[in-house]
Amino acid sequence: MAEQLKKQSAFPPCHRTLTLFENGQPIESKLVPNDAFIISKAKLPSLLQEGNVFTIDELLDIANSANRKIAELAKIHGKQLVQK
């Protein structure tokens, strides 16, 4: 039994990894959850508009977080919040 535990890998049998390269050499790898994705900041608004990416609860969490951050930054910078 102990030998079998030693043989088991630290990685799950099916996994995704994200590898960071610097000067063509891999310097770091991390496990990535199956529901994770990478997107540029510029593409985020259009991704939020798509109907099949986020649930309503996820969109509400995102909206609440964004609104809190906007209010915090506006207070720091002394700006009045104006909705477009």
DSSP file with accessible surface (Angstrom, degrees, kcal/mol):
  #  RESIDUE AA STRUCTURE BP1 BP2  ACC     N-H-->O    O-->H-N    N-H-->O    O-->H-N    TCO  KAPPA ALPHA  PHI   PSI    X-CA   Y-CA   Z-CA
    1    1 A M     >        0   0  172      0, 0.0     4,-1.9     0, 0.0     5,-0.2   0.000 360.0 360.0 360.0 -45.5    0.0    0.0    0.0
    2    2 A A  H  >  +     0   0   65      1,-0.2     4,-1.8     2,-0.2     5,-0.1   0.889 360.0  51.6 -62.9 -38.2    2.8    2.5    0.9
    3    3 A E  H  > S+     0   0  140      1,-0.2     4,-1.6     2,-0.2    -1,-0.2   0.889 106.9  53.5 -65.8 -37.9    4.6    1.7   -2.4
    4    4 A Q  H  > S+     0   0  124      1,-0.2     4,-0.9     2,-0.2    -1,-0.2   0.908 107.8  50.6 -64.2 -39.3    1.4    2.4   -4.3
    5    5 A L  H >< S+     0   0   98     -4,-1.9     3,-0.5     1,-0.2    -1,-0.2   0.885 108.0  53.2 -66.0 -36.8    1.0    5.8   -2.6
    6    6 A K  H 3< S+     0   0  176     -4,-1.8    -1,-0.2     1,-0.2    -2,-0.2   0.846 106.0  54.0 -65.5 -32.9    4.6    6.7   -3.5
    7    7 A K  H 3< S+     0   0  170     -4,-1.6    -1,-0.2    -5,-0.1    -2,-0.2   0.710  85.3 102.7 -76.2 -20.6    4.0    5.9   -7.2
    8    8 A Q  S << S-     0   0  122     -4,-0.9     2,-0.1    -3,-0.5    -3,-0.0  -0.416  74.0-123.4 -68.4 137.7    1.0    8.2   -7.4
    9    9 A S        -     0   0   83      2,-0.2    -1,-0.1    -2,-0.1    -2,-0.1  -0.408   8.8-127.5 -77.2 155.6    1.8   11.5   -9.2
   10   10 A A  S    S+     0   0  101     -2,-0.1    -1,-0.1     2,-0.1    -2,-0.1   0.687  93.2  76.6 -73.0 -19.4    1.2   14.9   -7.6
   11   11 A F  S    S-     0   0  102      1,-0.1    -2,-0.2     2,-0.0     4,-0.1  -0.715  91.7-111.0 -92.2 143.9   -0.8   15.8  -10.7
   12   12 A P        -     0   0   62      0, 0.0     3,-0.1     0, 0.0    -1,-0.1  -0.300  37.1-104.6 -63.7 158.7   -4.3   14.5  -11.4
   13   13 A P  S    S+     0   0  144      0, 0.0     2,-0.5     0, 0.0    -2,-0.0   0.841 112.3  32.1 -58.9 -32.3   -4.6   12.0  -14.3
   14   14 A C  S    S+     0   0  107      2,-0.0     2,-0.3     0, 0.0     0, 0.0  -0.983  84.9 144.8-127.2 119.5   -6.0   14.7  -16.6
   15   15 A H        -     0   0   79     -2,-0.5     2,-0.4    -3,-0.1    -4,-0.0  -0.969  39.9-130.7-151.0 163.4   -4.9   18.3  -16.1
   16   16 A R  E     -A   32   0A 103     16,-0.6    16,-2.7    -2,-0.3     2,-0.4  -0.928  23.2-162.2-115.7 143.8   -4.1   21.5  -17.7
   17   17 A T  E     -A   31   0A  73     -2,-0.4     2,-0.5    14,-0.2    14,-0.2  -0.939  13.0-148.6-126.5 151.6   -1.0   23.5  -17.1
   18   18 A L  E     -A   30   0A  84     12,-2.6    12,-2.2    -2,-0.4     2,-0.5  -0.981  19.4-163.5-115.1 123.7    0.1   27.1  -17.7
   19   19 A T  E     -A   29   0A  48     -2,-0.5     2,-0.5    10,-0.2    10,-0.2  -0.942   8.1-149.2-114.8 131.1    3.8   27.5  -18.4
   20   20 A L  E     -A   28   0A  92      8,-3.1     7,-3.2    -2,-0.5     8,-1.2  -0.848  14.7-160.9 -98.3 126.7    5.6   30.8  -18.2
   21   21 A F  E     -A   26   0A 125     -2,-0.5     2,-0.4     5,-0.3    -2,-0.0  -0.887   9.2-173.2-109.0 140.5    8.5   31.2  -20.6
   22   22 A E  E >  S-A   25   0A 117      3,-2.9     3,-1.8    -2,-0.4    -2,-0.0  -0.990  77.8 -11.7-132.3 123.9   11.3   33.8  -20.2
   23   23 A N  T 3  S-     0   0  153     -2,-0.4    -1,-0.1     1,-0.3     0, 0.0   0.878 130.1 -55.3  53.8  38.9   13.9   34.1  -23.0
   24   24 A G  T 3  S+     0   0   61      1,-0.2    -1,-0.3    -3,-0.0    -3,-0.0   0.453 117.7 109.6  78.7   0.2   12.6   30.9  -24.5
   25   25 A Q  E <  S-A   22   0A 131     -3,-1.8    -3,-2.9     2,-0.0     2,-0.3  -0.908  73.2-119.0-112.0 133.7   13.1   28.9  -21.4
   26   26 A P  E     +A   21   0A  77      0, 0.0    -5,-0.3     0, 0.0     3,-0.1  -0.531  36.4 168.9 -68.6 127.9   10.2   27.6  -19.2
   27   27 A I  E     +     0   0A  85     -7,-3.2     2,-0.3     1,-0.4    -6,-0.2   0.577  60.3  15.4-115.4 -15.9   10.6   29.1  -15.8
   28   28 A E  E     -A   20   0A  89     -8,-1.2    -8,-3.1     2,-0.0     2,-0.4  -0.970  53.7-170.3-159.7 140.4    7.3   28.2  -14.1
   29   29 A S  E     -A   19   0A  74     -2,-0.3     2,-0.3   -10,-0.2   -10,-0.2  -0.995   9.3-176.1-132.4 141.9    4.3   25.9  -14.5
   30   30 A K  E     -A   18   0A 119    -12,-2.2   -12,-2.6    -2,-0.4     2,-0.2  -0.982  31.2-109.6-134.2 147.6    1.1   25.9  -12.7
   31   31 A L  E     -A   17   0A  84     -2,-0.3   -14,-0.2   -14,-0.2   -16,-0.0  -0.527  33.8-152.1 -70.1 141.1   -2.0   23.6  -12.7
   32   32 A V  E     -A   16   0A  31    -16,-2.7   -16,-0.6    -2,-0.2    -1,-0.0  -0.975  16.4-117.5-120.0 128.3   -5.0   25.4  -14.2
   33   33 A P    >   -     0   0   80      0, 0.0     3,-1.7     0, 0.0   -18,-0.0  -0.239  26.8-115.4 -60.3 152.4   -8.6   24.5  -13.3
   34   34 A N  T 3  S+     0   0  119      1,-0.3   -19,-0.0   -18,-0.0    -2,-0.0   0.766 115.4  51.2 -62.7 -24.6  -10.7   23.2  -16.1
   35   35 A D  T 3  S+     0   0  131      2,-0.0    -1,-0.3     0, 0.0     2,-0.2   0.376  90.4 104.0 -96.2   9.0  -13.1   26.2  -15.9
   36   36 A A    <   +     0   0   31     -3,-1.7     2,-0.3     2,-0.0    -4,-0.1  -0.545  44.6 175.5 -88.4 152.5  -10.2   28.8  -16.1
   37   37 A F        -     0   0  108     -2,-0.2     2,-0.4     2,-0.0    -2,-0.0  -0.979  26.4-125.5-150.3 161.8   -9.3   30.7  -19.3
   38   38 A I        +     0   0  141     -2,-0.3     2,-0.3     2,-0.0    -2,-0.0  -0.930  34.3 163.3-112.1 133.7   -7.0   33.5  -20.3
   39   39 A I        -     0   0   65     -2,-0.4     2,-0.1     8,-0.0    -2,-0.0  -0.994  37.0-110.8-147.6 149.1   -8.3   36.6  -22.0
   40   40 A S    >>  -     0   0   63     -2,-0.3     3,-0.8     1,-0.1     4,-0.8  -0.461  31.0-117.2 -75.6 155.1   -6.9   40.1  -22.7
   41   41 A K  G >4 S+     0   0  198      1,-0.2     3,-0.8     2,-0.2    -1,-0.1   0.880 114.5  59.2 -59.0 -37.5   -8.4   43.0  -20.8
   42   42 A A  G 34 S+     0   0   89      1,-0.2     4,-0.4     2,-0.1    -1,-0.2   0.805 106.0  47.7 -64.2 -28.8   -9.7   44.5  -24.1
   43   43 A K  G <> S+     0   0  126     -3,-0.8     4,-2.0     1,-0.2    -1,-0.2   0.609  88.4  87.5 -88.1 -11.9  -11.8   41.4  -24.8
   44   44 A L  H <X S+     0   0   73     -3,-0.8     4,-2.4    -4,-0.8     5,-0.2   0.916  83.9  53.0 -59.2 -46.5  -13.4   41.1  -21.4
   45   45 A P  H  > S+     0   0   80      0, 0.0     4,-1.1     0, 0.0    -1,-0.2   0.924 111.6  46.3 -57.0 -41.5  -16.4   43.4  -22.1
   46   46 A S  H  > S+     0   0   64     -4,-0.4     4,-0.9     1,-0.2     3,-0.2   0.878 110.0  54.1 -69.7 -32.8  -17.3   41.4  -25.2
   47   47 A L  H >< S+     0   0   21     -4,-2.0     3,-0.7     1,-0.2     6,-0.2   0.905 105.5  53.4 -65.6 -37.3  -16.9   38.2  -23.3
   48   48 A L  H 3< S+     0   0   49     -4,-2.4    -1,-0.2     1,-0.2    -2,-0.2   0.789 104.4  56.9 -67.1 -26.4  -19.3   39.5  -20.7
   49   49 A Q  H 3< S+     0   0  165     -4,-1.1    -1,-0.2    -3,-0.2    -2,-0.2   0.721  84.2  99.5 -76.7 -22.3  -21.9   40.2  -23.4
   50   50 A E    X<  -     0   0  100     -4,-0.9     3,-0.6    -3,-0.7     4,-0.5  -0.405  70.0-141.7 -68.1 143.0  -21.9   36.6  -24.7
   51   51 A G  T 3  S+     0   0   78      1,-0.2    -1,-0.1     2,-0.1    -3,-0.0   0.623  89.2  47.5 -83.5 -11.9  -24.9   34.7  -23.4
   52   52 A N  T 3  S+     0   0  140      1,-0.1    -1,-0.2     3,-0.0     3,-0.1   0.277  93.9  71.2-118.0  14.9  -23.3   31.3  -22.7
   53   53 A V  S <  S+     0   0   48     -3,-0.6     2,-0.3    -6,-0.2    -2,-0.1   0.891  98.4  30.5 -96.6 -47.9  -20.1   32.1  -20.8
   54   54 A F  S    S-     0   0   42     -4,-0.5    -1,-0.2    -7,-0.2     2,-0.1  -0.854  72.8-126.6-116.2 150.4  -21.2   33.2  -17.3
   55   55 A T     >  -     0   0   77     -2,-0.3     4,-2.6     1,-0.1     5,-0.2  -0.375  35.6-104.7 -80.9 168.1  -24.2   32.3  -15.2
   56   56 A I  H  > S+     0   0  130      1,-0.2     4,-2.6     2,-0.2     5,-0.2   0.926 123.0  51.7 -60.1 -43.2  -26.4   35.1  -13.8
   57   57 A D  H  > S+     0   0  115      1,-0.2     4,-2.2     2,-0.2    -1,-0.2   0.904 109.9  48.9 -62.8 -39.8  -24.9   34.6  -10.3
   58   58 A E  H  > S+     0   0   83      2,-0.2     4,-2.5     1,-0.2    -1,-0.2   0.919 111.3  49.7 -65.6 -41.5  -21.4   34.9  -11.8
   59   59 A L  H  X S+     0   0   64     -4,-2.6     4,-2.9     1,-0.2    -2,-0.2   0.896 110.0  51.1 -64.0 -38.9  -22.3   38.1  -13.7
   60   60 A L  H  X S+     0   0   91     -4,-2.6     4,-2.8     2,-0.2     5,-0.2   0.914 110.2  49.2 -64.2 -41.9  -23.8   39.5  -10.5
   61   61 A D  H  X S+     0   0  106     -4,-2.2     4,-2.4     2,-0.2    -2,-0.2   0.921 113.0  47.1 -61.8 -44.0  -20.6   38.8   -8.6
   62   62 A I  H  X S+     0   0   63     -4,-2.5     4,-2.7     2,-0.2    -2,-0.2   0.938 113.4  48.2 -62.6 -46.6  -18.6   40.4  -11.3
   63   63 A A  H  X S+     0   0   43     -4,-2.9     4,-2.8     1,-0.2     5,-0.2   0.921 112.2  48.7 -62.5 -43.6  -20.8   43.4  -11.4
   64   64 A N  H  X S+     0   0   78     -4,-2.8     4,-2.3     2,-0.2    -1,-0.2   0.922 113.1  47.4 -63.4 -43.2  -20.8   43.9   -7.6
   65   65 A S  H  X S+     0   0   63     -4,-2.4     4,-2.2    -5,-0.2    -2,-0.2   0.923 113.6  47.7 -63.1 -44.8  -17.0   43.6   -7.5
   66   66 A A  H  X S+     0   0   45     -4,-2.7     4,-2.7     1,-0.2    -2,-0.2   0.925 111.9  49.8 -63.6 -43.6  -16.6   46.1  -10.4
   67   67 A N  H  X S+     0   0   99     -4,-2.8     4,-2.4     1,-0.2    -1,-0.2   0.902 110.6  49.5 -63.7 -41.3  -19.0   48.5   -8.8
   68   68 A R  H  X S+     0   0  155     -4,-2.3     4,-2.3    -5,-0.2    -1,-0.2   0.920 113.0  47.2 -62.7 -42.6  -17.2   48.4   -5.5
   69   69 A K  H  X S+     0   0  103     -4,-2.2     4,-2.8     2,-0.2     5,-0.2   0.910 110.7  51.4 -67.1 -40.9  -13.9   49.0   -7.2
   70   70 A I  H  X S+     0   0   87     -4,-2.7     4,-2.7     1,-0.2     5,-0.2   0.941 111.8  47.1 -60.2 -46.1  -15.2   51.9   -9.2
   71   71 A A  H  X S+     0   0   47     -4,-2.4     4,-2.2     2,-0.2    -2,-0.2   0.913 112.6  50.0 -63.3 -41.1  -16.6   53.5   -6.1
   72   72 A E  H  X S+     0   0   96     -4,-2.3     4,-2.2     2,-0.2    -2,-0.2   0.938 113.7  44.2 -63.0 -46.8  -13.3   53.0   -4.2
   73   73 A L  H  X S+     0   0   76     -4,-2.8     4,-2.5     1,-0.2    -2,-0.2   0.885 111.7  53.4 -67.6 -37.4  -11.2   54.4   -7.1
   74   74 A A  H  X>S+     0   0   12     -4,-2.7     5,-2.5    -5,-0.2     4,-0.6   0.911 110.0  48.3 -64.0 -39.7  -13.6   57.4   -7.5
   75   75 A K  H ><5S+     0   0  181     -4,-2.2     3,-0.7    -5,-0.2    -2,-0.2   0.924 112.0  48.9 -66.3 -43.6  -13.3   58.2   -3.8
   76   76 A I  H 3<5S+     0   0  114     -4,-2.2    -2,-0.2     1,-0.2    -1,-0.2   0.911 118.8  38.8 -61.5 -43.1   -9.5   58.0   -3.9
   77   77 A H  H 3<5S-     0   0  126     -4,-2.5    -1,-0.2    -5,-0.2    -2,-0.2   0.399 109.0-122.0 -91.9   2.1   -9.3   60.2   -7.0
   78   78 A G  T <<5 +     0   0   69     -3,-0.7     2,-0.4    -4,-0.6    -3,-0.2   0.831  58.9 151.0  63.9  35.1  -12.1   62.6   -5.9
   79   79 A K      < -     0   0  151     -5,-2.5     2,-0.3    -6,-0.2    -1,-0.2  -0.779  47.1-124.3-103.3 145.3  -14.2   61.9   -9.0
   80   80 A Q        -     0   0  170     -2,-0.4     2,-0.5     1,-0.0    -5,-0.0  -0.667  29.7-120.2 -81.5 134.5  -17.9   62.1   -9.2
   81   81 A L        +     0   0  101     -2,-0.3     2,-0.4   -10,-0.0    -1,-0.0  -0.662  34.9 179.2 -79.1 124.4  -19.5   58.9  -10.6
   82   82 A V        -     0   0  120     -2,-0.5     2,-0.3     0, 0.0    -2,-0.0  -0.990  20.7-139.5-128.0 122.1  -21.4   59.6  -13.8
   83   83 A Q              0   0  189     -2,-0.4    -2,-0.0     1,-0.0     0, 0.0  -0.644 360.0 360.0 -83.1 135.8  -23.2   56.7  -15.6
   84   84 A K              0   0  242     -2,-0.3    -1,-0.0     0, 0.0     0, 0.0  -0.546 360.0 360.0 -85.2 360.0  -22.9   56.7  -19.4
